[in-house]
Each structure stands twice: as C-alpha cells, then as structure tokens.
Amino acid sequence: MRTDDVPQSRSHFQQKAEALTNDSSKSRQRGPNTVLAHGPYDPRSLHGFVNPPVVHASTVLFESTAAMKKRQSLPYTYGLRGTPTTKALEDALSELEGAAGTILVPSGLAAISIPMLAFLGAGDHCLIVDSVYSPTRSFANGTLRRMGVEVEYFDPHVGADIAALMRPNTRVVFLEAPGSNTFEMMDVGAVCDAAHAGGAVTMLDNTWATPLFFRPLEHGVDLSIHALTKYPGGHSDVMLGSVSANEASYRRLRETQLQIGVNAAPDDTYLVIRGLKTMGVRLQRHQASALELATWLSGRDDVAEVRHPALPSFFDHDLYARQFGGSSGLFSFLLPGGFDRAAAFLDALEIFGLGYSWGGHESLAVAVDLSDRTVCKGPADGTFIRLQVGLEDVADLVADLERGFAAAGAVG
Ligand SMILES: *Cc1c(COP(=O)(O)O)cnc(C)c1O
C-alpha cells in the first residue's frame, strides 16, 4: 500500500466543526457534553438531517479514470477504507481524546491487537502492565510470542522505575488504568516519560474512564484504546473498538488497519454514534450509584476490602484523584472465605445478572479470576466480586446485594 493512500487524519467535517467553534466562541474549546450532543458531524453536509447517514458500501464510483488515478485526494474510495458513517464516529472520538486520528475496529480486543501488530515485530520486547485485561495477556502470550516478540509483565505501581525494565529493543509499553478487576492505578505520566526516553511507543486501555474522565494523550500516551462495546455503546447490544492516536503514531496505525483489512460495520458504528449522545448523562448516573454502593459495601463487616478508585480509603486513591476527572460504574470487593460463599452470593442475586462485559444499562456481577497474574496475584483468602452498576434504582440494588450476603452468610 502506498502511504499517500492513507486518508487525512482530519476530515472536512472536523475542520468545519473547529471553524464553527472558533467563530461562535473564539478560542474557547467546547465542553465534552457539547461534543457528545453535536459531534463534529455537520448536519448541513446532508440536507440538514441531524444525524449522519448509515452508509452501507463496498464500491465507491469515480467520475473518470483521471479521478481514479488521483484518488488519494478524495475523502472516500472504497468501503473498507471508510465511509461518512465511520468518519463521523472517528472524528467525534478524536475530538474527545484530543487525538490526530482514530481508527475503528470490530471489538475492543481488536483495538488492542491491531496497534500491537502495528508497532511490534520479531526480536522486539514488549512491556505490559500485569493488571491488564485478561484477553490482552492471551493475545500477547499467544500471537505476539509466536511472532517472536519478547513479552514481559510489570507491576502497575512501577512508576518511573520502568526505566530499569527498558531494553534497547523495547518498542511498546502497554498500560491500563485502572487495572482490570483489581483497579490498581498507575502514574501514567512517569511511565510514559521513561518509555519515551527508551524509544518505546505507549498505549493505554482507557475503557474504564472514557475520554470524559481521562484523556491519556495529555499524559504522554501515544495511543488511547477503547472497547466502545462498554459505555459508548451503553446498551449491551453492540461490539466495537477504537484507537485514537497522536500525530506521530496515527499514520502507521491506519496503514496497519488497512493492511490487515478491518473496519467497523455501518450499523454497529451508528449504534455507537447514537450511544455517545447520552454517554455523559449515563456516566453521571453510573458514577453516583457505584460510589453509593461502594461506600455502603465498605461499611459492612462481611466485606474484607472495596476496590473503587474514587473511594478515599482505596490504596491508590491519590493516583486516581491526581489524574482522573471522575469514576465510572465498575468496581470490585473482596468477599472472605471459600469460593462456595462467592457462588452462593452470586446465585442469590435477582437484579444483578451473571455475565461478562459492562457499561450497559443493566447491573452485572462476576467472580474475578486472577489465576493468570504473574505480579499482582490474587488474595490469599476470599474472592473478588466485580460489580457493573447499571442505571436501576440504587435501593433495589442494595436489596439485591443484601440477598447475596444473606446467602453467603448461610454457607458459613
Ligand atoms: C471489555 C474490555 C475490552 C474488550 O472489549 P470487547 O469489545 O469485549 O472485545 C478491552 N479492554 C477492557 C478493559 C475491557 O473491559
């Protein structure tokens, strides 16, 4: 593929939105909820319809052979390479993340594997935080190692000491904050500074915070990754992922996406565009309800520990408060005793569903499996239970958890 085939990182929609913003409010940046409500999509570009069109496409027709030859100057040339629908979502995410460009892929996991494939090759060394989303580890231990990449895991609290783990061939440092299931926070800026000093590219899985609560590129991260399946989709009915990159990393990311041959399907993209409109208000509710439940849980004698970054008693609360602007609806707590107590707790729940994923309207609970950890191992006693707090009434959720505690108490 010729590099000049790569679409420009900023569409005319985005440029127009910036021009409009500048006209109406001089140098003031639009707030994130305004970006969510209006996006960079300009209704005047399509007869005034408020929402972008859902374009189903493979072929794009050209006016002449001359236009075909000069296609790199055209905004759209083939379905795989993007449509007005994918462009609308990419531009919205780029604006929210403060990124030069964004790619869309069919799942959050693909939003992890594709940037890794873009920046790693045989003989390279890759550093990954140990509290990473489990399937990220499976990809690294499976595909990356098979490709000849050396994979090493580090403590989320490593901070600037990551410099000691850097090798001449370290190409990627992969972060996630907070950590999956155990919610350790990281000093993102310190890790990125040391990674850059060693010549590595930094990636951060930002799914938990969304760009409303954390903007990784402002802390030195090169590529910010999202499972759009979670809060942006918000209704447990779609899977999609995104990677938002700074100027230095965007071109290589986009080239790799197109070389591999993945993009987002139009209807899935539209569901996420629709979900984004209400993400701000949904997150306010997820945040308030989860904090209320976490506070209630931390007052109980039958709970050993609550892991919620926004709780002042949480061991990494300072790291959270210094870097993040808010918290979402996912946290965990430690139920003491054997797994039979955790199973009894979970099986007694009537409103919390037992299921994977999170970020939707409905509450979910799962027993956390930490058996793949190499640094941040699981507790000596008890089971972490992870709660995804949905949009239900908190009093009903409390009553449901009380059913769980009664069932666990009956086991012993
Ligand atoms: C769910 C999740 C993913 C993967 O998203 P999918 O769309 O389910 O593939 C990636 N990272 C984190 C932190 C997640 O929780």
The ligand as an SDF file (V2000), in Angstrom:
LIG
                    3D

 15 15  0  0  0  0  0  0  0  0999 V2000
  -14.2460   -5.4690   27.5860 C   0  0  0  0  0  0  0  0  0  0  0  0
  -12.8840   -4.9190   27.5450 C   0  0  0  0  0  0  0  0  0  0  0  0
  -12.1270   -4.9640   26.3760 C   0  0  0  0  0  0  0  0  0  0  0  0
  -12.5640   -5.6980   25.1430 C   0  0  0  0  0  0  0  0  0  0  0  0
  -13.7280   -5.2320   24.5640 O   0  0  0  0  0  0  0  0  0  0  0  0
  -14.6120   -6.1860   23.6220 P   0  0  0  0  0  0  0  0  0  0  0  0
  -15.3650   -5.2230   22.7950 O   0  0  0  0  0  0  0  0  0  0  0  0
  -15.4370   -7.0100   24.5430 O   0  0  0  0  0  0  0  0  0  0  0  0
  -13.6490   -7.0120   22.7910 O   0  0  0  0  0  0  0  0  0  0  0  0
  -10.8880   -4.3560   26.3810 C   0  0  0  0  0  0  0  0  0  0  0  0
  -10.4080   -3.7610   27.4830 N   0  0  0  0  0  0  0  0  0  0  0  0
  -11.1060   -3.7050   28.6320 C   0  0  0  0  0  0  0  0  0  0  0  0
  -10.5100   -3.0280   29.8110 C   0  0  0  0  0  0  0  0  0  0  0  0
  -12.3520   -4.3040   28.7050 C   0  0  0  0  0  0  0  0  0  0  0  0
  -13.0090   -4.2990   29.8640 O   0  0  0  0  0  0  0  0  0  0  0  0
  1  2  1  0
  2  3  1  0
  2 14  2  0
  3  4  1  0
  3 10  2  0
  4  5  1  0
  5  6  1  0
  6  7  2  0
  6  8  1  0
  6  9  1  0
 10 11  1  0
 11 12  2  0
 12 13  1  0
 12 14  1  0
 14 15  1  0
M  END
$$$$
